Amino acid sequence: MRLMARSKNMNKNKETQPTSLQHPDHSLEMPRLKRVIGQMEGIERMIEERRYCPDILQQLRAAQSAIKALELQILKTHLSSCIRTAAKNEKSPVFDEKLKEFLDLIKN
């Protein structure tokens, strides 16, 4: 439950985005996200229960893999929606911003 509270607080810190683009709906990813949150809560319990280190590490790797899959799906949607829409108008400063944003994402 503590993770749910933390994730809700992250919304308060999000940067403002240009309003000229309609952002895609990621609601289909919510079951996957909730599964990851459940995994993390399970890991939290394992640590509190002082479970065997390799068991905790195995669960951490499973959670990392699930997060990576979620990240890739949202990135795919971003490329096919946000960046494609901005690219339709080649002279759009929004496209330049989206391209820079994408390059910053993949270099980190």
Backbone as a chain_set.jsonl record, in Angstrom:
{"seq": "MRLMARSKNMNKNKETQPTSLQHPDHSLEMPRLKRVIGQMEGIERMIEERRYCPDILQQLRAAQSAIKALELQILKTHLSSCIRTAAKNEKSPVFDEKLKEFLDLIKN", "coords": {"N": [[0.805, -1.199, 0.0], [2.021, 1.181, 0.631], [3.518, 1.774, -1.608], [1.574, 2.453, -3.473], [0.668, 4.903, -2.487], [2.972, 6.41, -2.812], [3.207, 6.381, -5.629], [0.982, 7.86, -6.384], [1.635, 10.343, -5.404], [3.628, 11.097, -7.148], [2.398, 12.156, -9.356], [1.895, 14.773, -8.693], [4.265, 16.044, -9.131], [4.755, 16.162, -11.835], [5.966, 17.474, -14.92], [4.812, 20.287, -16.844], [3.246, 19.797, -19.951], [3.23, 20.504, -23.491], [0.18, 21.811, -24.688], [-0.754, 21.404, -27.196], [-0.837, 18.873, -28.231], [-2.712, 15.874, -28.117], [-2.593, 13.614, -25.583], [-1.944, 10.076, -25.579], [-4.081, 7.382, -24.465], [-3.244, 5.432, -21.794], [-4.509, 3.544, -20.325], [-4.933, 0.827, -20.724], [-2.649, -0.296, -19.855], [-2.763, -0.371, -17.153], [-3.444, -2.804, -15.654], [-1.018, -4.207, -15.874], [0.716, -2.405, -14.614], [-0.379, -2.414, -12.031], [0.166, -5.03, -11.34], [2.957, -4.953, -11.196], [3.225, -3.176, -9.055], [2.109, -4.768, -7.064], [4.043, -6.802, -7.059], [6.233, -5.35, -6.084], [5.307, -4.652, -3.541], [5.193, -7.2, -2.477], [7.911, -7.805, -2.439], [8.738, -5.927, -0.6], [7.498, -6.981, 1.7], [8.904, -9.389, 1.846], [11.469, -8.477, 2.484], [10.963, -7.266, 4.962], [10.318, -9.56, 6.36], [12.698, -10.775, 6.468], [13.599, -12.579, 4.487], [15.261, -15.113, 2.481], [18.132, -14.061, 0.769], [18.728, -14.634, -2.109], [16.121, -15.286, -2.949], [14.77, -12.863, -2.681], [16.24, -11.338, -4.477], [15.626, -12.658, -6.862], [12.911, -12.019, -7.132], [13.133, -9.247, -7.359], [14.411, -9.05, -9.839], [12.412, -10.09, -11.473], [10.482, -8.109, -11.149], [11.853, -5.928, -12.248], [11.998, -6.757, -14.902], [9.29, -6.765, -15.584], [8.721, -4.044, -15.308], [10.362, -3.017, -17.294], [9.124, -4.08, -19.584], [6.676, -2.722, -19.452], [7.614, -0.103, -19.702], [8.662, -0.2, -22.331], [6.317, -0.642, -23.824], [4.871, 1.728, -23.36], [6.68, 3.535, -24.441], [6.623, 2.694, -27.11], [3.984, 3.402, -27.769], [4.222, 6.157, -27.411], [6.006, 6.818, -29.471], [4.512, 6.04, -31.735], [2.312, 7.63, -31.546], [2.464, 10.323, -30.153], [4.958, 11.389, -31.138], [4.717, 10.85, -33.88], [2.433, 12.384, -34.528], [3.382, 14.978, -33.986], [5.384, 15.077, -35.904], [4.057, 15.296, -38.302], [3.717, 17.929, -38.959], [6.309, 19.334, -40.102], [7.691, 21.699, -39.516], [7.055, 22.26, -37.019], [7.572, 23.447, -33.755], [6.926, 21.82, -31.69], [7.46, 19.261, -32.592], [10.282, 19.307, -32.683], [10.761, 19.576, -29.968], [9.614, 17.194, -28.995], [11.257, 15.318, -30.257], [13.753, 15.895, -29.082], [13.088, 15.295, -26.452], [12.61, 12.538, -26.702], [15.168, 11.606, -27.466], [16.592, 12.264, -25.173], [15.357, 10.506, -23.415], [16.162, 7.947, -24.36], [18.905, 8.005, -24.083], [19.429, 7.883, -21.434]], "CA": [[0.0, 0.0, 0.0], [2.885, 2.353, 0.668], [3.922, 2.083, -2.98], [0.456, 3.123, -4.136], [0.671, 6.3, -2.041], [4.108, 7.064, -3.458], [2.946, 6.579, -7.051], [0.0, 8.933, -6.528], [2.329, 11.602, -5.142], [4.476, 11.432, -8.284], [1.598, 12.966, -10.275], [1.971, 16.169, -8.283], [5.545, 16.595, -9.558], [4.974, 16.053, -13.273], [6.191, 18.731, -15.628], [3.733, 20.635, -17.76], [3.484, 19.413, -21.333], [2.526, 21.37, -24.435], [-1.228, 21.43, -24.797], [-1.144, 21.271, -28.594], [-0.97, 17.466, -28.569], [-3.562, 15.045, -27.271], [-1.798, 12.473, -25.116], [-2.649, 8.811, -25.731], [-4.638, 6.726, -23.282], [-2.44, 4.274, -21.375], [-5.287, 2.814, -19.328], [-4.792, -0.618, -20.932], [-1.431, -0.728, -19.155], [-2.994, -0.359, -15.702], [-3.282, -4.125, -15.017], [0.41, -4.5, -15.807], [1.274, -1.546, -13.572], [-0.84, -2.91, -10.73], [0.91, -6.261, -11.091], [4.296, -4.53, -10.761], [3.071, -2.63, -7.702], [1.935, -5.945, -6.202], [5.349, -7.441, -6.924], [7.067, -4.525, -5.214], [4.797, -4.814, -2.179], [5.639, -8.523, -2.046], [9.343, -7.688, -2.129], [8.798, -5.189, 0.663], [7.181, -7.947, 2.759], [10.02, -10.335, 1.941], [12.557, -7.804, 3.203], [10.531, -7.139, 6.354], [10.324, -10.903, 6.951], [14.097, -11.226, 6.432], [13.642, -13.776, 3.645], [16.543, -15.508, 1.893], [18.588, -13.042, -0.205], [18.473, -14.985, -3.517], [14.681, -15.217, -3.241], [14.453, -11.443, -2.861], [16.875, -10.914, -5.736], [14.846, -13.221, -7.97], [11.698, -11.215, -7.264], [13.541, -7.935, -7.872], [14.64, -9.19, -11.288], [11.102, -10.253, -12.122], [9.851, -6.785, -11.158], [12.577, -5.122, -13.241], [11.576, -7.219, -16.227], [7.919, -6.286, -15.796], [8.806, -2.592, -15.497], [10.955, -2.798, -18.62], [8.077, -4.363, -20.574], [5.742, -1.601, -19.375], [8.32, 1.045, -20.282], [8.741, -0.361, -23.79], [4.983, -0.465, -24.404], [4.54, 3.152, -23.33], [7.56, 4.171, -25.422], [6.071, 2.362, -28.434], [2.813, 4.254, -27.941], [4.712, 7.533, -27.554], [6.555, 6.955, -30.826], [3.488, 5.911, -32.772], [1.256, 8.624, -31.367], [2.922, 11.69, -29.867], [6.013, 11.836, -32.06], [4.17, 10.823, -35.24], [1.547, 13.538, -34.671], [4.224, 16.173, -34.048], [6.17, 15.039, -37.135], [3.222, 15.625, -39.456], [4.03, 19.315, -39.271], [7.77, 19.329, -40.003], [8.22, 22.949, -38.989], [6.486, 22.428, -35.689], [8.504, 23.419, -32.628], [6.532, 20.699, -30.846], [8.207, 18.1, -33.072], [11.654, 19.437, -32.198], [10.726, 19.307, -28.526], [9.353, 15.763, -28.815], [12.449, 14.604, -30.676], [14.749, 16.08, -28.02], [12.583, 14.536, -25.305], [12.832, 11.134, -26.991], [16.602, 11.352, -27.411], [16.968, 12.297, -23.752], [14.858, 9.277, -22.8], [16.914, 6.748, -24.724], [20.311, 8.063, -23.697], [19.545, 7.624, -19.996]], "C": [[0.847, 1.262, 0.0], [3.319, 2.761, -0.737], [2.822, 2.811, -3.727], [0.435, 4.602, -3.76], [1.811, 7.051, -2.703], [3.821, 7.344, -4.927], [1.937, 7.692, -7.284], [0.658, 10.29, -6.302], [3.195, 12.025, -6.312], [3.721, 12.293, -9.29], [1.692, 14.444, -9.95], [3.223, 16.844, -8.832], [5.742, 16.589, -11.073], [5.087, 17.431, -13.919], [5.013, 19.028, -16.546], [4.153, 20.3, -19.18], [2.764, 20.386, -22.249], [1.089, 20.887, -24.606], [-1.661, 21.22, -26.241], [-1.292, 19.815, -29.028], [-1.903, 16.77, -27.59], [-2.739, 13.821, -26.869], [-2.601, 11.187, -25.225], [-3.124, 8.267, -24.386], [-3.798, 5.486, -22.977], [-3.21, 3.396, -20.393], [-5.21, 1.294, -19.511], [-3.556, -1.172, -20.23], [-1.626, -0.811, -17.643], [-2.904, -1.745, -15.055], [-1.801, -4.507, -14.867], [1.07, -3.684, -14.699], [0.868, -2.035, -12.185], [-0.137, -4.209, -10.349], [2.314, -5.934, -10.576], [4.233, -3.983, -9.332], [2.896, -3.773, -6.703], [3.245, -6.681, -5.987], [6.226, -6.664, -5.945], [6.595, -4.616, -3.762], [5.186, -6.176, -1.617], [7.112, -8.522, -1.669], [9.53, -6.955, -0.8], [8.521, -6.13, 1.839], [8.321, -8.941, 2.951], [11.18, -9.729, 2.735], [12.197, -7.666, 4.68], [10.575, -8.479, 7.088], [11.715, -11.516, 6.974], [14.229, -12.546, 5.661], [15.031, -13.964, 3.043], [16.906, -14.579, 0.733], [18.333, -13.432, -1.662], [16.994, -14.971, -3.896], [14.247, -13.776, -3.497], [15.01, -10.952, -4.192], [16.109, -11.433, -6.945], [13.576, -12.405, -8.198], [12.008, -9.81, -7.781], [13.777, -7.992, -9.377], [13.338, -9.359, -12.051], [10.395, -8.904, -12.211], [10.533, -5.875, -12.176], [12.152, -5.494, -14.65], [10.17, -6.719, -16.558], [7.899, -4.779, -16.033], [9.364, -2.279, -16.875], [9.919, -3.04, -19.719], [7.051, -3.236, -20.613], [6.358, -0.358, -20.015], [8.352, 0.964, -21.803], [7.379, -0.168, -24.456], [4.592, 1.011, -24.431], [5.416, 3.916, -24.306], [7.059, 3.909, -26.845], [4.858, 3.24, -28.746], [3.231, 5.703, -28.16], [5.236, 7.771, -28.969], [5.455, 6.953, -31.883], [2.392, 6.957, -32.663], [1.827, 10.033, -31.253], [3.938, 12.19, -30.891], [5.5, 11.853, -33.495], [3.278, 12.037, -35.491], [2.36, 14.821, -34.812], [4.998, 16.233, -35.358], [5.359, 15.403, -38.373], [3.409, 17.072, -39.888], [5.525, 19.493, -39.043], [8.342, 20.579, -39.353], [7.752, 23.213, -37.565], [7.56, 22.433, -34.61], [8.165, 22.287, -31.659], [7.286, 19.443, -31.276], [9.642, 18.153, -32.572], [11.732, 19.111, -30.713], [10.532, 17.814, -28.259], [10.572, 14.931, -29.198], [13.539, 14.7, -29.614], [14.354, 15.267, -26.793], [12.85, 13.038, -25.48], [14.329, 10.782, -26.89], [17.115, 11.371, -25.984], [16.522, 11.026, -23.054], [15.756, 8.078, -23.102], [18.376, 6.81, -24.327], [20.505, 7.816, -22.214], [19.264, 6.214, -19.703]], "O": [[0.452, 2.286, -0.556], [3.472, 3.948, -1.025], [3.105, 3.697, -4.534], [0.21, 5.459, -4.615], [1.645, 8.2, -3.113], [4.149, 8.42, -5.426], [2.027, 8.401, -8.287], [0.283, 11.276, -6.936], [3.474, 13.215, -6.46], [4.336, 13.081, -10.007], [1.579, 15.282, -10.844], [3.255, 18.065, -8.985], [6.809, 16.979, -11.547], [4.422, 18.392, -13.536], [4.304, 18.116, -16.972], [5.307, 20.507, -19.554], [1.796, 21.026, -21.839], [0.831, 19.684, -24.661], [-2.82, 20.891, -26.491], [-1.829, 19.554, -30.104], [-1.885, 17.044, -26.39], [-2.248, 13.086, -27.726], [-3.809, 11.193, -24.993], [-2.629, 8.649, -23.326], [-3.666, 4.598, -23.819], [-2.605, 2.58, -19.698], [-5.401, 0.551, -18.549], [-3.438, -2.381, -20.036], [-0.737, -1.277, -16.931], [-2.324, -1.853, -13.975], [-1.397, -5.064, -13.846], [1.884, -4.205, -13.937], [1.69, -2.064, -11.269], [0.124, -4.458, -9.172], [2.798, -6.562, -9.635], [5.089, -4.294, -8.503], [3.475, -3.743, -5.616], [3.537, -7.134, -4.879], [6.881, -7.252, -5.084], [7.421, -4.652, -2.85], [5.477, -6.3, -0.427], [7.513, -9.161, -0.697], [10.377, -7.325, 0.014], [9.219, -6.086, 2.851], [8.663, -9.294, 4.079], [11.793, -10.404, 3.562], [13.03, -7.921, 5.55], [10.838, -8.528, 8.289], [11.897, -12.64, 7.442], [14.875, -13.491, 6.115], [15.868, -13.064, 3.1], [16.098, -14.342, -0.166], [17.767, -12.627, -2.402], [16.651, -14.675, -5.041], [13.463, -13.502, -4.405], [14.335, -10.243, -4.938], [15.961, -10.723, -7.94], [13.212, -12.132, -9.342], [11.232, -9.246, -8.553], [13.384, -7.08, -10.105], [13.182, -8.828, -13.151], [9.779, -8.591, -13.229], [9.86, -5.131, -12.889], [11.969, -4.619, -15.497], [9.901, -6.301, -17.684], [7.139, -4.294, -16.871], [8.882, -1.368, -17.548], [9.852, -2.278, -20.683], [6.606, -2.839, -21.689], [5.698, 0.349, -20.776], [8.097, 1.957, -22.485], [7.3, 0.409, -25.54], [4.041, 1.488, -25.423], [4.945, 4.858, -24.943], [7.072, 4.809, -27.685], [4.726, 3.757, -29.856], [2.659, 6.397, -29.0], [4.946, 8.796, -29.586], [5.468, 7.764, -32.809], [1.621, 7.145, -33.605], [1.68, 10.841, -32.171], [3.793, 13.282, -31.441], [5.813, 12.773, -34.25], [3.359, 12.653, -36.553], [2.059, 15.658, -35.663], [5.247, 17.321, -35.876], [5.933, 15.781, -39.394], [3.269, 17.392, -41.069], [5.959, 19.771, -37.925], [9.383, 20.511, -38.701], [8.028, 24.266, -36.99], [8.377, 21.515, -34.553], [9.023, 21.846, -30.894], [7.705, 18.65, -30.433], [10.165, 17.149, -32.087], [12.666, 18.447, -30.263], [11.202, 17.239, -27.401], [10.884, 13.945, -28.531], [14.176, 13.7, -29.284], [15.199, 14.625, -26.17], [13.26, 12.356, -24.541], [14.692, 9.77, -26.291], [17.983, 10.575, -25.625], [17.233, 10.515, -22.188], [16.072, 7.29, -22.21], [19.031, 5.771, -24.24], [21.626, 7.564, -21.773], [19.312, 5.804, -18.543]]}, "num_chains": 1, "name": "protein.A"}
